[in-house]
Amino acid sequence: MATDVQVFGVLLLSFGLPSAVWPSRVAKFEERLDSIGSKRSWSEIEPADWKVSLTRVAGIVMVLVGIVWVVSP
């Protein structure tokens, strides 16, 4: 049976993998969520380069921690 840590590891993997593989898409989605209520259209919104890089790094860290927690006994 899976422990709580392993379940959380799977969750980290499920969120971290898309962030590591498609950081621009994930960052753009985050920016769109942040722009709710703004007068700008969604097609005008682009994430900054630092946001895309930070999203990739955070995704890689989540994947690595998720793997460690999934394989831990």
PyMOL commands that set and color helices and strands:
alter all, ss='L'
color gray80, all
select helices_A, chain A and resi 4-21+23-34+42-44+49-71
alter helices_A, ss='H'
color red, helices_A
deselect
rebuild
show_as cartoon
